[in-house]
Amino acid sequence: HGGEDYVFSLLTGYCDPPAGVSVREGLYYNPYFPGQAIGMAPPIYNEVLEYED
């Protein structure tokens, strides 16, 4: 599946589903995951981290 490129895409590829696509409750849309719905919550997103620099 692409090794480290797949892992990077999987961890950073979470986004809102496109219009007309619904994802069951408890799942998250990720176009890089087979089936595009994954049970693992997004581990990284912009509002979580604050840098003091």
Secondary structure, 3 states (H helix, E strand, C coil): CCCHHHHHHHHHCCCCCCCCCCCCCCCEECCCCCCCEECCCCCCCHHHCCCCC
